[in-house]
Amino acid sequence: MITIVYSTRKENPVFQEELKKTIGVKKYQVLEYVNDGEYSLTELYNKGLKEAENDIVVFCHDDIYFDKKNWANKIFKSFKRNEDVGIIGIAGSKYLPQSGQWWQERRSMVGVVNHEHEGKKWTNSYSQNLGNKLDNVVLVDGLFFAVHKERIKETFNEEVKGFHFYDVDFCFRNLLSGVNLGVTYEVRVTHRSIGMTNEQWEANRVLFAEKNKDNLPVKIEGYVTAEDKLKFDPSKMGVGIVTYNAEHRLRESILTIPDWVENLVIVNDGTPYDESVYPSHAKVIQHKTNLSVGYAKNTALKELMDRGCEHIFLVEDDILIKDENVFEQYIKHSYISGIRHLNFALHGPANKKGFVGFKDLEERAKLNHGGEPNPIQNIKYTDDITISLYPNCVGAFSYYHRSVIEKIGYFDKVFKNAWEHVEHTYRAITKGFHPPFWLFADIAESDKYLGDIENSIENSTISHTDTWSKNSQIGMEHYRRKHGFYPTQTPQPQNGEVVSNHLRYMLENRLL
């Protein structure tokens, strides 16, 4: 019915007993090849293919144990249900990049593998469990995989030396020959290793990449790669501008919005402006009465969500676009980091060196327009992607992936021009879309892309009203009743491990 092939440094009766206890069938063949480096794995696996008495042949490491019994029947039935599949593994990838490093794009990986090493146990769960259905892939991990001898077209390439990269090469050559591959969720193993590369792995990778440069990259039909995702598509982006009794500011700021922004919504929450202020392609929504900045932003959000925008920017009327690549940069930084909500932190003085609270207007003005950024921490993801974390939440220019709004909803309309954005961001934090509280995320050097209209903070049409202080106090109390602490308080201690785990979670679970 089934043949198991593996290489071992010395006779391994423990593993043979493990097979006997878990395989679930009485008749099976074991081909154990004792090999202390004399032969490459490709040589031994080809020998196993020749000597196998059964059509279904399993190749596996000898440092695994099976977490589920009766796995041989599962493999047999899976081949029977999927007559067009020649190779079945328990982990693999839907994408193989030019480099040959198939784990380079984690979101392309599928399957579930348990690990145990030096007393620690963990699970790598790369994808949603499909039950008894196979997940189509372009390659499978050599940890454990089965082949149907009658359905594969290629044997193992003996130019691949040592004990590494044999699986990628074997799968890829069969894929090119028209063989379909799948990952099963019905077989679960624990690997007593963390899985490491070495010089031999790298040598085989370089050889593979060079040999197959004309055929790489390759992906399952319909799979969207990170590279595909990072191709900027303006049609998927929307910009909502909110304004209040500041026609002169909007006239200046609107001129910096690129003409190619297709989905442009302007919400006027105050006195109506002259029609000449608005671009002809913009949708203008005029509120009959002043409802608050949070209400105005909700109006913009709902319009852009209804249009199906994937990437949404909320912009206040005192922001200047200095570089039209700003939209692409925020989307790219969000995708790479997994942080799905970002704010321009350098609007006003709060996140600049020298800021210690509200100062006199002259000092404040200096910080507004000439202050040096003062992030708590910079997180470098790639050579051109760095996220800066700041102590204060500023919401004059904000980026949202639509998944954030779908999950946390809109701004709380109880807040009137104070604390609404802090509260909204806190909700994003609780759902894993943003770093912990007091570590408010922005792209590094965002002031190269964005700026403020001169004296916009000092001449605010909202914060200088008689009711602003009262609304601020009401907002603080509402925030406390809602979340159990004031917005000026820290909800929980943010030690280095907490922050690191939070950032790692977002990185590993990015779904953009």
Residue pairs with C-beta under 8 A, 6 or more apart in sequence:
1 25
1 27
1 28
1 54
1 56
1 72
1 76
2 23
2 25
2 28
2 29
2 54
2 56
2 57
2 58
2 72
2 75
2 76
2 146
3 28
3 29
3 30
3 31
3 48
3 52
3 53
3 54
3 56
3 57
3 58
4 19
4 23
4 28
4 29
4 30
4 31
4 57
4 58
4 60
5 31
5 33
5 44
5 45
5 48
5 49
5 52
5 57
5 58
5 59
5 60
6 15
6 31
6 32
6 33
6 59
6 60
6 61
6 62
7 33
7 35
7 39
7 41
7 44
7 62
7 163
8 15
8 32
8 33
8 34
8 35
8 62
9 34
9 35
9 36
10 34
10 36
11 32
11 34
12 32
12 62
15 62
16 30
16 32
18 65
18 66
19 28
19 30
21 69
22 65
22 66
22 68
22 69
22 70
22 71
23 69
23 70
23 71
23 72
24 69
24 70
24 71
24 72
24 73
25 72
25 73
28 54
28 72
29 52
29 53
29 54
31 47
31 48
31 51
31 52
33 39
33 44
33 47
33 48
35 44
40 158
40 160
40 161
40 162
40 163
40 166
41 156
41 162
41 163
41 166
42 156
42 157
42 158
42 159
42 160
42 161
42 166
42 170
43 156
43 158
45 59
45 156
45 166
45 170
46 155
46 156
46 158
48 57
48 59
49 57
49 147
49 149
49 155
49 156
52 149
55 148
55 149
55 150
56 75
56 76
56 79
56 146
56 147
56 148
56 149
57 146
57 147
57 149
58 72
58 75
58 144
58 145
58 146
59 142
59 144
59 145
59 146
59 147
60 143
60 144
60 145
60 189
61 142
61 143
61 144
61 191
61 193
63 191
63 192
63 193
64 143
64 144
64 189
64 190
64 191
64 192
65 189
65 190
65 192
66 187
66 188
66 189
67 114
67 188
67 189
67 190
68 74
68 186
68 187
68 188
71 186
71 187
74 184
74 186
74 187
75 88
75 146
75 184
75 187
77 132
78 85
78 88
78 132
78 134
78 182
78 184
78 186
79 85
79 88
79 146
79 148
81 132
82 88
82 134
82 180
82 182
84 180
85 134
85 148
85 151
85 180
85 181
85 182
86 147
86 148
86 151
86 152
86 153
86 174
86 179
86 180
86 181
87 140
87 145
87 146
87 147
87 148
87 152
87 171
87 174
87 179
87 180
87 181
87 182
88 134
88 140
88 145
88 146
88 147
88 181
88 182
88 183
88 184
89 111
89 137
89 140
89 141
89 143
89 144
89 145
89 146
89 181
89 182
89 183
89 184
90 111
90 112
90 113
90 140
90 141
90 143
90 144
90 145
90 183
90 184
90 185
90 187
90 188
90 189
91 109
91 110
91 111
91 112
91 113
91 124
91 126
91 140
91 141
91 143
91 183
92 102
92 109
92 110
92 111
92 135
92 137
92 138
92 139
92 140
92 141
92 171
92 181
92 183
93 102
93 103
93 105
93 108
93 109
93 110
93 137
93 138
93 139
94 108
94 109
94 110
94 135
94 136
94 137
94 138
94 219
94 220
94 223
95 102
95 105
95 108
95 138
95 217
95 218
95 219
95 220
95 223
95 225
96 102
96 138
96 139
96 168
96 172
96 216
96 217
96 218
96 219
97 104
97 105
97 216
97 217
97 225
98 209
98 213
98 216
98 217
99 205
99 209
100 165
100 168
100 205
100 208
100 209
100 212
100 216
101 205
102 108
102 109
102 139
102 168
103 109
105 225
105 226
106 126
106 508
107 226
107 510
107 511
108 219
108 223
108 225
109 126
109 127
110 126
110 127
110 135
110 137
110 183
111 126
111 127
111 135
111 141
111 183
111 185
112 123
112 124
112 125
112 126
112 127
112 129
112 185
112 188
113 123
113 124
113 141
113 143
113 189
113 191
114 121
114 122
114 123
114 124
114 188
114 189
114 190
114 191
115 121
115 122
115 123
115 124
115 190
115 191
115 192
115 193
115 194
115 195
116 190
116 191
116 192
117 192
117 193
117 194
121 190
127 135
129 185
130 185
131 185
131 186
132 184
132 185
132 186
133 185
134 182
134 183
134 184
135 182
135 183
135 185
136 180
136 181
136 182
136 220
137 181
137 182
137 183
137 220
138 171
138 172
138 175
138 181
138 218
138 219
138 220
139 167
139 168
139 171
139 172
139 175
139 181
140 167
140 171
140 181
140 183
141 167
142 166
142 167
143 189
143 191
143 195
144 187
144 189
145 167
151 179
152 174
152 179
153 174
153 177
153 178
153 179
154 170
154 173
154 174
154 177
154 179
155 170
156 166
156 169
156 170
157 166
157 169
157 170
157 173
159 207
160 166
160 169
160 204
160 207
160 208
161 200
161 203
161 204
162 200
162 201
162 204
163 200
164 197
164 198
164 200
164 201
164 204
165 201
165 204
165 205
165 208
166 204
168 205
168 208
169 204
169 208
171 181
172 208
172 212
172 215
172 218
174 181
175 181
175 218
176 215
209 216
217 225
219 225
226 335
229 335
229 512
230 332
230 335
232 327
232 328
232 331
232 332
234 260
234 261
234 262
234 327
235 262
235 263
236 309
236 310
236 311
237 261
237 262
237 263
237 309
237 310
237 311
237 312
237 313
237 327
237 331
238 263
238 264
238 265
238 303
238 304
238 307
238 309
238 311
238 312
238 313
239 257
239 261
239 263
239 264
239 265
239 304
239 312
239 313
239 315
239 327
240 265
240 266
240 267
240 297
240 300
240 301
240 303
240 304
240 312
240 313
240 314
240 315
241 250
241 253
241 254
241 257
241 264
241 265
241 266
241 267
241 300
241 315
241 316
241 317
242 266
242 267
242 269
242 293
242 296
242 297
242 300
242 314
242 315
242 316
242 317
243 249
243 250
243 266
243 267
243 268
243 269
243 270
243 273
243 316
243 317
244 268
244 269
244 270
244 290
244 293
244 296
244 317
244 461
244 462
245 270
245 271
245 461
246 270
246 317
246 318
246 461
247 271
247 273
247 274
247 277
249 317
249 318
249 453
249 456
250 266
250 273
250 277
250 317
251 277
252 320
252 453
253 315
253 317
253 318
253 319
253 320
253 321
253 453
254 266
254 277
254 278
254 279
256 320
256 321
256 322
257 264
257 279
257 321
258 321
258 324
259 279
261 327
262 281
263 304
263 307
263 309
264 279
264 281
264 282
264 283
265 282
265 283
265 284
265 285
265 300
265 303
265 304
266 278
266 282
266 283
266 284
266 285
267 285
267 287
267 296
267 297
267 299
267 300
268 284
268 285
268 286
268 287
269 287
269 290
269 291
269 292
269 293
269 295
269 296
270 287
270 290
270 461
272 286
278 284
283 303
285 299
285 300
285 303
287 295
287 296
287 299
291 413
292 413
292 415
292 416
292 417
292 420
293 316
293 417
293 420
293 462
294 411
294 412
294 413
294 415
294 416
294 417
294 420
294 421
294 424
295 411
295 413
297 314
297 410
297 411
297 420
298 410
298 411
298 413
300 314
301 312
301 314
301 400
301 405
301 410
301 411
302 410
304 312
305 312
305 402
305 405
309 402
310 401
310 402
311 327
311 331
311 399
311 400
311 401
311 402
312 399
312 400
312 401
312 402
312 405
313 327
313 330
313 397
313 398
313 399
313 400
314 395
314 397
314 398
314 400
315 396
315 397
315 398
316 395
316 396
316 397
318 347
318 396
318 452
318 453
318 456
318 457
318 460
319 344
319 347
319 396
319 397
319 450
319 451
319 452
319 453
320 450
320 451
320 452
320 453
321 449
321 450
322 448
322 449
322 450
322 451
323 448
323 449
325 449
326 446
326 449
326 450
329 443
329 449
330 342
330 399
330 443
331 399
332 385
333 339
333 342
333 385
333 387
333 443
334 340
334 342
334 399
334 401
334 512
335 510
335 512
336 381
336 382
336 385
337 379
337 381
337 385
337 387
337 441
337 503
337 506
337 507
337 510
338 505
338 506
338 507
338 508
338 509
338 510
338 512
339 387
339 433
339 434
339 435
339 441
339 506
340 400
340 401
340 403
340 404
340 428
340 433
340 434
340 506
340 510
340 512
341 398
341 399
341 400
341 401
341 404
341 425
341 428
341 433
341 434
341 441
342 398
342 399
342 441
342 442
342 443
343 393
343 394
343 395
343 397
343 398
343 399
343 421
343 425
343 440
343 441
343 442
344 394
344 396
344 397
344 398
344 442
344 446
344 450
345 351
345 373
345 375
345 388
345 390
345 392
345 394
345 440
345 442
345 446
346 352
346 371
346 373
346 394
346 442
346 446
346 447
346 450
347 394
347 396
347 397
347 450
347 452
347 457
348 367
348 368
348 394
348 396
348 452
348 457
349 355
349 359
349 364
349 367
349 368
349 371
349 457
350 391
350 392
350 394
351 373
351 374
351 375
351 390
351 391
351 392
351 394
352 367
352 371
352 372
352 373
352 374
353 371
353 372
353 373
353 374
354 367
354 371
354 372
354 374
355 367
355 371
355 374
358 364
359 367
361 458
364 457
364 458
365 455
365 458
368 452
368 455
368 457
368 458
369 452
369 454
373 388
373 445
373 447
374 390
375 388
375 389
375 390
375 442
375 444
376 389
376 390
376 391
376 438
376 439
377 388
377 389
377 439
378 386
378 387
378 388
378 389
378 444
379 386
379 387
379 388
379 389
379 503
380 386
381 387
381 507
386 443
386 444
387 441
387 442
387 443
387 444
388 441
388 442
388 443
388 444
388 446
389 435
389 439
389 440
389 441
389 442
390 439
390 440
390 441
390 442
391 438
391 439
391 440
392 440
393 421
393 422
393 425
393 440
394 421
394 440
395 420
395 421
395 422
395 424
395 425
396 452
397 450
398 421
401 433
401 512
403 433
403 511
403 512
404 428
404 431
404 433
407 431
407 433
408 424
408 427
408 428
408 431
408 433
409 427
411 420
411 421
411 423
411 424
412 420
412 423
412 424
412 478
412 482
414 475
414 478
415 423
415 471
415 475
415 478
415 479
416 467
416 471
416 474
416 475
417 462
417 463
417 468
417 471
418 468
418 471
418 472
418 475
418 476
419 472
419 475
419 476
419 478
419 479
419 487
420 475
422 479
422 487
423 479
423 482
423 483
423 487
425 434
425 440
426 437
426 483
426 487
426 491
428 434
429 435
429 436
429 437
432 502
432 505
432 506
432 509
433 506
434 440
434 441
434 506
435 441
435 499
435 502
435 503
435 506
436 492
436 494
436 498
436 499
436 502
437 490
437 491
437 492
437 494
438 490
438 494
439 494
439 499
443 449
462 468
475 487
476 486
476 487
476 488
479 485
479 486
479 487
480 486
483 491
484 491
485 491
492 498
